[in-house]
Amino acid sequence: MRGVVDVLPEGELERRLEMVRREGRPLRVKLGADPSAPDLHLGHTVVLAKLREFQLLGHVVVFLVGDFTARIGDPSGRSETRRPLDSAAVRANAATYAEQVFKVLDRSQTEVRFNSEWMSSMAAEDLVRLCGQYTVARILERDDFSKRMKEGRPIGIHEVLYPLVQGYDSVALRADVEVGGTDQRFNLLVGREIQKAYGMMPQVVMTLPLLEGTDGIQKMSKSLGNYVGVTEPADEMFGKIMSISDKLMRRWYDVLESERAPAVCADLDADRLHPREAKAQLAERQVGRFHGRVSAEDARRRFDERFGRGVLTPEMVQEEWREGPLPPVIALPSFLTTSGLTKSNSDARRLIGQGAVRINGKIVSSDRYSTEASGCAGGSGGLLVVEVGKRRARRFRFGG
């Protein structure tokens, strides 16, 4: 139960465990993921880590790639209709998902399935039968749907179908338990009702917390650009984690390292551990999960050489002091131009658009850079390391 938000209904997991013990079989624990982007990120690993715990206890994980539902688009948490992906994009993304999950899960205890197996061949009569198992009124009780109705925003009929199809997946897979983020609670509970309608014992629902992205505001998402991908190079992953705020670091410990979190937070509160060191330990452990211990240690060494120990690379110029505190938001084009890193504001915008500008090791994509959201203010002591291309870089220290 460590790190779990809800298990519904209460006490049902214990009863289900006793039932399968008597039957002499493992639990079938389901997780569904729509291939809306080609890479899995740290947010996905929160649930995958819980699935790995089930595997260590001898149970079977069913990882469902929602190649059919991805064409509908999950409406969970959406303020507007999500544009469905075309079949080519879905196939390309799905091809990477099945392999990436084995960075966390044991392949021998994992079934990988695709819901196009049963949904693509479902007859119209069977789809109508599925729709008859739930009411429009109950579907519209969803927070996101009810909010959109009040605001006069459209809701597509295909979006209403999404939780029904997800629920039918649990029928097809004969799921005992379905695991997901807290934003999936409604869909998971619909799955219970659909299983009942098809004469099955309803699944146990287990929800886990969502991981906020590097911006510290919205949940981690590839589409929002606030993610740390599990297949990213070790140095990129390490640098992204080091860029988060100290407050967000504590949250990431709670979600990603729930066993270690209490001790780390106690050491931080008692000033026995510096926030930068705690963040570096978090980064090293997460990089080590996906790239191995040696790669993680090398990534930390390179990061320290570049940003932490005052060692400048040959391309970097001498650091520059700026009077006054680090501003909460920086207008990057003028900042880069007045600092001599770009020729003009238009040149700066062009380079930003090309992904050629990095601050503290992270690519920036906006003309306005929020130092508060990125954790520069406080956690990194008013320090910015700004790189433009491969040959122009400068340290800026703010203070006074």
Contacts in CASP RR format, 6 or more apart in sequence:
PFRMAT RR
TARGET T0000
AUTHOR 0000-0000-0000
METHOD contacts of the structure
MODEL  1
MRGVVDVLPEGELERRLEMVRREGRPLRVKLGADPSAPDLHLGHTVVLAK
LREFQLLGHVVVFLVGDFTARIGDPSGRSETRRPLDSAAVRANAATYAEQ
VFKVLDRSQTEVRFNSEWMSSMAAEDLVRLCGQYTVARILERDDFSKRMK
EGRPIGIHEVLYPLVQGYDSVALRADVEVGGTDQRFNLLVGREIQKAYGM
MPQVVMTLPLLEGTDGIQKMSKSLGNYVGVTEPADEMFGKIMSISDKLMR
RWYDVLESERAPAVCADLDADRLHPREAKAQLAERQVGRFHGRVSAEDAR
RRFDERFGRGVLTPEMVQEEWREGPLPPVIALPSFLTTSGLTKSNSDARR
LIGQGAVRINGKIVSSDRYSTEASGCAGGSGGLLVVEVGKRRARRFRFGG
1 7 0 8 1.000
2 258 0 8 1.000
2 259 0 8 1.000
3 50 0 8 1.000
3 208 0 8 1.000
3 209 0 8 1.000
3 255 0 8 1.000
3 258 0 8 1.000
4 50 0 8 1.000
4 206 0 8 1.000
4 207 0 8 1.000
4 208 0 8 1.000
5 181 0 8 1.000
5 182 0 8 1.000
5 207 0 8 1.000
5 208 0 8 1.000
5 209 0 8 1.000
6 182 0 8 1.000
6 185 0 8 1.000
6 205 0 8 1.000
6 206 0 8 1.000
6 207 0 8 1.000
7 13 0 8 1.000
7 204 0 8 1.000
7 205 0 8 1.000
7 206 0 8 1.000
8 189 0 8 1.000
8 204 0 8 1.000
8 205 0 8 1.000
8 206 0 8 1.000
8 207 0 8 1.000
9 204 0 8 1.000
12 204 0 8 1.000
13 177 0 8 1.000
13 204 0 8 1.000
13 206 0 8 1.000
16 27 0 8 1.000
16 176 0 8 1.000
16 177 0 8 1.000
16 204 0 8 1.000
17 27 0 8 1.000
20 26 0 8 1.000
20 27 0 8 1.000
20 176 0 8 1.000
26 58 0 8 1.000
26 59 0 8 1.000
26 60 0 8 1.000
27 54 0 8 1.000
27 59 0 8 1.000
27 60 0 8 1.000
27 176 0 8 1.000
27 177 0 8 1.000
28 59 0 8 1.000
28 60 0 8 1.000
28 62 0 8 1.000
28 173 0 8 1.000
28 174 0 8 1.000
28 175 0 8 1.000
28 176 0 8 1.000
28 177 0 8 1.000
29 51 0 8 1.000
29 54 0 8 1.000
29 59 0 8 1.000
29 60 0 8 1.000
29 61 0 8 1.000
29 62 0 8 1.000
29 175 0 8 1.000
29 176 0 8 1.000
29 177 0 8 1.000
29 178 0 8 1.000
29 179 0 8 1.000
30 61 0 8 1.000
30 62 0 8 1.000
30 64 0 8 1.000
30 169 0 8 1.000
30 170 0 8 1.000
30 173 0 8 1.000
30 175 0 8 1.000
30 177 0 8 1.000
30 178 0 8 1.000
30 179 0 8 1.000
30 203 0 8 1.000
31 47 0 8 1.000
31 48 0 8 1.000
31 51 0 8 1.000
31 61 0 8 1.000
31 62 0 8 1.000
31 63 0 8 1.000
31 64 0 8 1.000
31 178 0 8 1.000
31 179 0 8 1.000
31 180 0 8 1.000
32 63 0 8 1.000
32 64 0 8 1.000
32 65 0 8 1.000
32 66 0 8 1.000
32 166 0 8 1.000
32 169 0 8 1.000
32 178 0 8 1.000
32 180 0 8 1.000
33 40 0 8 1.000
33 44 0 8 1.000
33 63 0 8 1.000
33 64 0 8 1.000
33 65 0 8 1.000
33 66 0 8 1.000
33 97 0 8 1.000
34 66 0 8 1.000
34 69 0 8 1.000
34 70 0 8 1.000
34 73 0 8 1.000
34 74 0 8 1.000
35 65 0 8 1.000
35 66 0 8 1.000
35 67 0 8 1.000
35 70 0 8 1.000
35 90 0 8 1.000
35 93 0 8 1.000
35 94 0 8 1.000
35 96 0 8 1.000
35 97 0 8 1.000
36 70 0 8 1.000
36 73 0 8 1.000
36 74 0 8 1.000
36 85 0 8 1.000
36 93 0 8 1.000
36 222 0 8 1.000
36 223 0 8 1.000
37 93 0 8 1.000
37 222 0 8 1.000
37 223 0 8 1.000
38 92 0 8 1.000
38 93 0 8 1.000
38 96 0 8 1.000
39 96 0 8 1.000
39 100 0 8 1.000
39 222 0 8 1.000
39 227 0 8 1.000
39 229 0 8 1.000
39 230 0 8 1.000
39 231 0 8 1.000
39 232 0 8 1.000
40 48 0 8 1.000
40 97 0 8 1.000
40 100 0 8 1.000
40 101 0 8 1.000
40 229 0 8 1.000
40 230 0 8 1.000
40 231 0 8 1.000
41 220 0 8 1.000
41 222 0 8 1.000
41 227 0 8 1.000
41 228 0 8 1.000
41 229 0 8 1.000
41 230 0 8 1.000
42 211 0 8 1.000
42 220 0 8 1.000
42 227 0 8 1.000
42 228 0 8 1.000
42 229 0 8 1.000
42 230 0 8 1.000
42 256 0 8 1.000
42 286 0 8 1.000
43 210 0 8 1.000
43 211 0 8 1.000
43 213 0 8 1.000
43 219 0 8 1.000
43 220 0 8 1.000
43 227 0 8 1.000
44 230 0 8 1.000
45 104 0 8 1.000
45 230 0 8 1.000
45 256 0 8 1.000
45 289 0 8 1.000
46 181 0 8 1.000
46 208 0 8 1.000
46 209 0 8 1.000
46 210 0 8 1.000
46 211 0 8 1.000
46 255 0 8 1.000
46 256 0 8 1.000
47 179 0 8 1.000
47 180 0 8 1.000
47 181 0 8 1.000
47 208 0 8 1.000
48 101 0 8 1.000
48 104 0 8 1.000
48 105 0 8 1.000
49 104 0 8 1.000
49 256 0 8 1.000
50 179 0 8 1.000
50 206 0 8 1.000
50 208 0 8 1.000
51 61 0 8 1.000
51 63 0 8 1.000
51 104 0 8 1.000
51 105 0 8 1.000
51 179 0 8 1.000
52 104 0 8 1.000
52 105 0 8 1.000
52 106 0 8 1.000
54 61 0 8 1.000
54 177 0 8 1.000
55 61 0 8 1.000
55 105 0 8 1.000
55 106 0 8 1.000
55 109 0 8 1.000
55 110 0 8 1.000
58 109 0 8 1.000
59 109 0 8 1.000
60 109 0 8 1.000
60 110 0 8 1.000
60 111 0 8 1.000
61 105 0 8 1.000
61 109 0 8 1.000
61 110 0 8 1.000
61 111 0 8 1.000
62 110 0 8 1.000
62 111 0 8 1.000
62 113 0 8 1.000
62 173 0 8 1.000
62 175 0 8 1.000
63 98 0 8 1.000
63 101 0 8 1.000
63 105 0 8 1.000
63 110 0 8 1.000
63 111 0 8 1.000
63 112 0 8 1.000
63 113 0 8 1.000
64 113 0 8 1.000
64 114 0 8 1.000
64 115 0 8 1.000
64 169 0 8 1.000
64 173 0 8 1.000
65 94 0 8 1.000
65 97 0 8 1.000
65 98 0 8 1.000
65 112 0 8 1.000
65 113 0 8 1.000
65 114 0 8 1.000
65 115 0 8 1.000
66 94 0 8 1.000
66 114 0 8 1.000
66 115 0 8 1.000
66 116 0 8 1.000
66 169 0 8 1.000
67 90 0 8 1.000
67 91 0 8 1.000
67 94 0 8 1.000
67 114 0 8 1.000
67 115 0 8 1.000
67 116 0 8 1.000
68 114 0 8 1.000
68 115 0 8 1.000
68 116 0 8 1.000
68 119 0 8 1.000
68 120 0 8 1.000
68 165 0 8 1.000
69 115 0 8 1.000
69 119 0 8 1.000
69 162 0 8 1.000
69 165 0 8 1.000
69 166 0 8 1.000
69 169 0 8 1.000
70 84 0 8 1.000
70 85 0 8 1.000
70 90 0 8 1.000
70 93 0 8 1.000
70 94 0 8 1.000
71 84 0 8 1.000
71 85 0 8 1.000
71 86 0 8 1.000
71 87 0 8 1.000
71 90 0 8 1.000
72 84 0 8 1.000
72 158 0 8 1.000
72 159 0 8 1.000
72 161 0 8 1.000
72 162 0 8 1.000
72 165 0 8 1.000
73 82 0 8 1.000
73 84 0 8 1.000
73 85 0 8 1.000
73 158 0 8 1.000
73 159 0 8 1.000
73 162 0 8 1.000
74 82 0 8 1.000
74 162 0 8 1.000
74 187 0 8 1.000
75 81 0 8 1.000
75 82 0 8 1.000
75 142 0 8 1.000
75 144 0 8 1.000
75 145 0 8 1.000
75 155 0 8 1.000
75 159 0 8 1.000
75 162 0 8 1.000
76 144 0 8 1.000
76 183 0 8 1.000
76 184 0 8 1.000
76 186 0 8 1.000
76 187 0 8 1.000
77 143 0 8 1.000
77 144 0 8 1.000
77 183 0 8 1.000
78 144 0 8 1.000
79 144 0 8 1.000
79 147 0 8 1.000
79 148 0 8 1.000
79 153 0 8 1.000
80 148 0 8 1.000
80 153 0 8 1.000
80 154 0 8 1.000
81 154 0 8 1.000
81 155 0 8 1.000
81 156 0 8 1.000
81 159 0 8 1.000
82 159 0 8 1.000
84 158 0 8 1.000
85 93 0 8 1.000
94 114 0 8 1.000
96 231 0 8 1.000
98 112 0 8 1.000
100 230 0 8 1.000
100 231 0 8 1.000
101 110 0 8 1.000
101 112 0 8 1.000
102 110 0 8 1.000
103 230 0 8 1.000
103 289 0 8 1.000
103 290 0 8 1.000
104 289 0 8 1.000
113 173 0 8 1.000
115 165 0 8 1.000
115 169 0 8 1.000
115 172 0 8 1.000
117 172 0 8 1.000
118 168 0 8 1.000
118 172 0 8 1.000
119 165 0 8 1.000
119 168 0 8 1.000
122 130 0 8 1.000
130 164 0 8 1.000
130 165 0 8 1.000
130 168 0 8 1.000
130 194 0 8 1.000
131 161 0 8 1.000
131 164 0 8 1.000
133 164 0 8 1.000
133 193 0 8 1.000
133 194 0 8 1.000
133 197 0 8 1.000
133 198 0 8 1.000
134 163 0 8 1.000
134 164 0 8 1.000
134 190 0 8 1.000
134 193 0 8 1.000
134 194 0 8 1.000
136 160 0 8 1.000
139 145 0 8 1.000
139 160 0 8 1.000
139 163 0 8 1.000
140 146 0 8 1.000
140 149 0 8 1.000
140 155 0 8 1.000
142 186 0 8 1.000
143 186 0 8 1.000
145 155 0 8 1.000
145 159 0 8 1.000
148 154 0 8 1.000
148 155 0 8 1.000
149 155 0 8 1.000
162 187 0 8 1.000
163 186 0 8 1.000
163 187 0 8 1.000
163 190 0 8 1.000
163 191 0 8 1.000
164 190 0 8 1.000
164 194 0 8 1.000
166 187 0 8 1.000
166 190 0 8 1.000
166 191 0 8 1.000
167 187 0 8 1.000
167 190 0 8 1.000
167 191 0 8 1.000
167 194 0 8 1.000
167 195 0 8 1.000
168 194 0 8 1.000
169 175 0 8 1.000
170 178 0 8 1.000
170 191 0 8 1.000
170 194 0 8 1.000
170 195 0 8 1.000
170 203 0 8 1.000
171 194 0 8 1.000
171 195 0 8 1.000
171 198 0 8 1.000
171 200 0 8 1.000
174 200 0 8 1.000
175 195 0 8 1.000
175 203 0 8 1.000
176 201 0 8 1.000
176 203 0 8 1.000
176 204 0 8 1.000
177 203 0 8 1.000
177 204 0 8 1.000
177 205 0 8 1.000
177 206 0 8 1.000
178 188 0 8 1.000
178 191 0 8 1.000
178 203 0 8 1.000
178 204 0 8 1.000
178 205 0 8 1.000
178 206 0 8 1.000
179 206 0 8 1.000
179 207 0 8 1.000
179 208 0 8 1.000
180 188 0 8 1.000
180 206 0 8 1.000
180 207 0 8 1.000
180 208 0 8 1.000
181 207 0 8 1.000
181 208 0 8 1.000
181 209 0 8 1.000
181 210 0 8 1.000
182 207 0 8 1.000
182 208 0 8 1.000
182 209 0 8 1.000
182 210 0 8 1.000
183 210 0 8 1.000
183 219 0 8 1.000
184 207 0 8 1.000
185 205 0 8 1.000
185 207 0 8 1.000
188 203 0 8 1.000
188 205 0 8 1.000
188 207 0 8 1.000
189 205 0 8 1.000
191 202 0 8 1.000
191 203 0 8 1.000
192 202 0 8 1.000
192 203 0 8 1.000
192 205 0 8 1.000
193 202 0 8 1.000
195 201 0 8 1.000
195 202 0 8 1.000
195 203 0 8 1.000
196 202 0 8 1.000
209 254 0 8 1.000
209 255 0 8 1.000
210 219 0 8 1.000
210 220 0 8 1.000
211 219 0 8 1.000
211 220 0 8 1.000
211 252 0 8 1.000
211 255 0 8 1.000
211 256 0 8 1.000
212 218 0 8 1.000
212 219 0 8 1.000
212 220 0 8 1.000
212 248 0 8 1.000
212 251 0 8 1.000
213 219 0 8 1.000
213 220 0 8 1.000
213 221 0 8 1.000
213 224 0 8 1.000
213 226 0 8 1.000
213 227 0 8 1.000
213 228 0 8 1.000
213 244 0 8 1.000
213 248 0 8 1.000
214 220 0 8 1.000
214 225 0 8 1.000
214 226 0 8 1.000
214 227 0 8 1.000
214 228 0 8 1.000
214 240 0 8 1.000
214 243 0 8 1.000
214 244 0 8 1.000
214 248 0 8 1.000
214 362 0 8 1.000
214 374 0 8 1.000
215 224 0 8 1.000
215 226 0 8 1.000
215 373 0 8 1.000
215 374 0 8 1.000
216 226 0 8 1.000
216 244 0 8 1.000
216 245 0 8 1.000
216 248 0 8 1.000
216 251 0 8 1.000
216 373 0 8 1.000
217 226 0 8 1.000
217 373 0 8 1.000
218 224 0 8 1.000
218 226 0 8 1.000
220 226 0 8 1.000
220 227 0 8 1.000
220 228 0 8 1.000
221 227 0 8 1.000
225 365 0 8 1.000
228 237 0 8 1.000
228 240 0 8 1.000
228 241 0 8 1.000
228 286 0 8 1.000
229 237 0 8 1.000
230 290 0 8 1.000
231 290 0 8 1.000
232 240 0 8 1.000
234 287 0 8 1.000
234 288 0 8 1.000
234 291 0 8 1.000
234 295 0 8 1.000
234 296 0 8 1.000
234 298 0 8 1.000
234 299 0 8 1.000
235 299 0 8 1.000
235 302 0 8 1.000
235 303 0 8 1.000
237 283 0 8 1.000
237 286 0 8 1.000
237 287 0 8 1.000
237 290 0 8 1.000
237 291 0 8 1.000
237 299 0 8 1.000
238 283 0 8 1.000
238 284 0 8 1.000
238 287 0 8 1.000
238 296 0 8 1.000
238 299 0 8 1.000
238 300 0 8 1.000
238 303 0 8 1.000
239 283 0 8 1.000
239 299 0 8 1.000
239 303 0 8 1.000
239 360 0 8 1.000
239 361 0 8 1.000
239 362 0 8 1.000
240 362 0 8 1.000
241 252 0 8 1.000
241 279 0 8 1.000
241 282 0 8 1.000
241 283 0 8 1.000
241 286 0 8 1.000
241 287 0 8 1.000
242 279 0 8 1.000
242 280 0 8 1.000
242 283 0 8 1.000
242 303 0 8 1.000
242 307 0 8 1.000
242 360 0 8 1.000
243 360 0 8 1.000
243 361 0 8 1.000
243 362 0 8 1.000
243 374 0 8 1.000
243 375 0 8 1.000
243 376 0 8 1.000
244 252 0 8 1.000
244 279 0 8 1.000
244 374 0 8 1.000
244 375 0 8 1.000
245 372 0 8 1.000
245 373 0 8 1.000
245 374 0 8 1.000
245 375 0 8 1.000
245 379 0 8 1.000
246 275 0 8 1.000
246 279 0 8 1.000
246 375 0 8 1.000
246 378 0 8 1.000
246 379 0 8 1.000
248 375 0 8 1.000
249 275 0 8 1.000
249 278 0 8 1.000
249 279 0 8 1.000
249 282 0 8 1.000
250 261 0 8 1.000
250 265 0 8 1.000
250 268 0 8 1.000
252 282 0 8 1.000
253 260 0 8 1.000
253 261 0 8 1.000
253 264 0 8 1.000
253 265 0 8 1.000
253 278 0 8 1.000
253 282 0 8 1.000
254 261 0 8 1.000
256 282 0 8 1.000
256 286 0 8 1.000
257 264 0 8 1.000
257 282 0 8 1.000
257 285 0 8 1.000
264 273 0 8 1.000
264 278 0 8 1.000
264 281 0 8 1.000
267 273 0 8 1.000
267 278 0 8 1.000
268 275 0 8 1.000
268 278 0 8 1.000
275 379 0 8 1.000
276 379 0 8 1.000
276 380 0 8 1.000
280 300 0 8 1.000
280 303 0 8 1.000
280 304 0 8 1.000
283 299 0 8 1.000
283 300 0 8 1.000
283 303 0 8 1.000
284 296 0 8 1.000
284 297 0 8 1.000
284 299 0 8 1.000
284 300 0 8 1.000
285 296 0 8 1.000
287 295 0 8 1.000
287 296 0 8 1.000
287 299 0 8 1.000
287 300 0 8 1.000
288 295 0 8 1.000
288 296 0 8 1.000
291 299 0 8 1.000
305 311 0 8 1.000
306 313 0 8 1.000
306 385 0 8 1.000
307 360 0 8 1.000
307 361 0 8 1.000
307 383 0 8 1.000
307 385 0 8 1.000
312 318 0 8 1.000
312 319 0 8 1.000
312 395 0 8 1.000
313 393 0 8 1.000
315 390 0 8 1.000
315 391 0 8 1.000
315 392 0 8 1.000
315 393 0 8 1.000
316 393 0 8 1.000
316 394 0 8 1.000
316 395 0 8 1.000
317 393 0 8 1.000
317 394 0 8 1.000
318 394 0 8 1.000
318 395 0 8 1.000
319 394 0 8 1.000
319 395 0 8 1.000
319 396 0 8 1.000
319 397 0 8 1.000
320 339 0 8 1.000
320 394 0 8 1.000
320 395 0 8 1.000
320 396 0 8 1.000
320 397 0 8 1.000
321 396 0 8 1.000
321 397 0 8 1.000
321 398 0 8 1.000
321 399 0 8 1.000
322 396 0 8 1.000
322 397 0 8 1.000
322 398 0 8 1.000
322 399 0 8 1.000
323 399 0 8 1.000
323 400 0 8 1.000
324 398 0 8 1.000
324 399 0 8 1.000
324 400 0 8 1.000
325 377 0 8 1.000
325 382 0 8 1.000
325 398 0 8 1.000
325 399 0 8 1.000
325 400 0 8 1.000
326 371 0 8 1.000
326 376 0 8 1.000
326 377 0 8 1.000
326 378 0 8 1.000
326 381 0 8 1.000
326 382 0 8 1.000
326 384 0 8 1.000
326 398 0 8 1.000
326 399 0 8 1.000
327 371 0 8 1.000
327 398 0 8 1.000
328 370 0 8 1.000
328 371 0 8 1.000
328 372 0 8 1.000
328 377 0 8 1.000
329 368 0 8 1.000
329 369 0 8 1.000
329 370 0 8 1.000
329 371 0 8 1.000
329 372 0 8 1.000
330 368 0 8 1.000
330 369 0 8 1.000
330 371 0 8 1.000
331 367 0 8 1.000
331 368 0 8 1.000
332 348 0 8 1.000
332 352 0 8 1.000
332 357 0 8 1.000
332 364 0 8 1.000
332 366 0 8 1.000
332 367 0 8 1.000
332 368 0 8 1.000
332 369 0 8 1.000
333 342 0 8 1.000
333 345 0 8 1.000
333 346 0 8 1.000
333 348 0 8 1.000
333 349 0 8 1.000
333 352 0 8 1.000
333 367 0 8 1.000
334 345 0 8 1.000
334 348 0 8 1.000
335 369 0 8 1.000
336 342 0 8 1.000
336 348 0 8 1.000
336 351 0 8 1.000
336 357 0 8 1.000
336 386 0 8 1.000
336 388 0 8 1.000
337 343 0 8 1.000
337 344 0 8 1.000
337 345 0 8 1.000
337 347 0 8 1.000
337 348 0 8 1.000
339 386 0 8 1.000
339 394 0 8 1.000
339 396 0 8 1.000
341 348 0 8 1.000
341 386 0 8 1.000
341 388 0 8 1.000
341 392 0 8 1.000
341 393 0 8 1.000
341 394 0 8 1.000
342 348 0 8 1.000
342 351 0 8 1.000
342 388 0 8 1.000
348 357 0 8 1.000
349 367 0 8 1.000
351 357 0 8 1.000
351 388 0 8 1.000
351 389 0 8 1.000
352 364 0 8 1.000
352 365 0 8 1.000
352 366 0 8 1.000
352 367 0 8 1.000
353 365 0 8 1.000
355 363 0 8 1.000
355 364 0 8 1.000
355 365 0 8 1.000
356 388 0 8 1.000
356 389 0 8 1.000
357 363 0 8 1.000
357 364 0 8 1.000
357 386 0 8 1.000
357 387 0 8 1.000
357 388 0 8 1.000
357 389 0 8 1.000
358 364 0 8 1.000
358 386 0 8 1.000
358 387 0 8 1.000
358 389 0 8 1.000
359 369 0 8 1.000
359 374 0 8 1.000
359 376 0 8 1.000
359 384 0 8 1.000
359 385 0 8 1.000
359 386 0 8 1.000
359 387 0 8 1.000
360 374 0 8 1.000
360 376 0 8 1.000
360 380 0 8 1.000
360 383 0 8 1.000
360 384 0 8 1.000
360 385 0 8 1.000
361 385 0 8 1.000
361 387 0 8 1.000
362 374 0 8 1.000
371 377 0 8 1.000
371 382 0 8 1.000
371 384 0 8 1.000
376 382 0 8 1.000
376 383 0 8 1.000
376 384 0 8 1.000
382 397 0 8 1.000
382 398 0 8 1.000
382 399 0 8 1.000
383 395 0 8 1.000
383 396 0 8 1.000
383 397 0 8 1.000
383 398 0 8 1.000
384 395 0 8 1.000
384 396 0 8 1.000
384 398 0 8 1.000
385 393 0 8 1.000
385 394 0 8 1.000
385 395 0 8 1.000
385 396 0 8 1.000
386 393 0 8 1.000
386 394 0 8 1.000
386 395 0 8 1.000
386 396 0 8 1.000
387 393 0 8 1.000
END
